[in-house]
Every structure is written in C-alpha cells, then in structure tokens.
Amino acid sequence: MKVDKDTEFPTDMFILKSSKDSGIAFVDTLNLDGESSLKEKRTVPKIQEISEDDILNFDGEIHCDVPNENLEKWDANIQSP
C-alpha cells in the first residue's frame, strides 16, 4: 500500500521506502498517544535504495512483532526466496 502525505493509515504498517532520499518518514501518532509532535521513522537503508517498482513486485515474507502497546520499539525481519 502506498501512503501519501497527510493520509491516515493503519499503525501496524512496515515502512519500506520514503519519498525522501534519507529514508526518513514523519508519522503523526496523535490518535495513539495524544502527542501532537511528528515522530521520525526510518526505512531500512538497503531497502530504501531499491526502486519503487521492485518493492511493488517484492516476493517474500516479513516476520514482525505481534501488536502491542509499545510505540517506541518494533522488530521485524524480511526474508526473500
């Protein structure tokens, strides 16, 4: 799913690529924690370098933490065949 600026999206999404070359995305968590400041999130550098077409055609699995209340830490692994 591609998310555009100022668009709401589910909180359990894995950010694969950012429109910024640095791989940074800013996320508003106001509905989750009441804080109005944007949170800086980073993509995985190796994935950020991949073209958007290659990401859309990705064949593999992402294994991640189950949903929980921790907004500060989240672990995931990407496995491709």
C-alpha positions, 0 to 999 in steps of 0.5 A: 500500500502506498501512503501519501502525505497527510493520509491516515493509515493503519499503525501496524504498517512496515515502512519500506521506502520514503519519498525522501532520499534519507529514508526518513518518514514523519508519522503523526501518532496523535490518535495513539498517544495524544502527542501532537509532535511528528515522530521520525521513522526510518526505512531500512537503508538497503531497502530504501535504495531499491526502486519503487517498482521492485518493492511493488513486485517484492516476493517474500515474507516479513516476520514482525512483532505481534501488536502491542502497546509499545510505540517506541520499539518494533522488530521485524525481519524480511526474508526473500526466496 
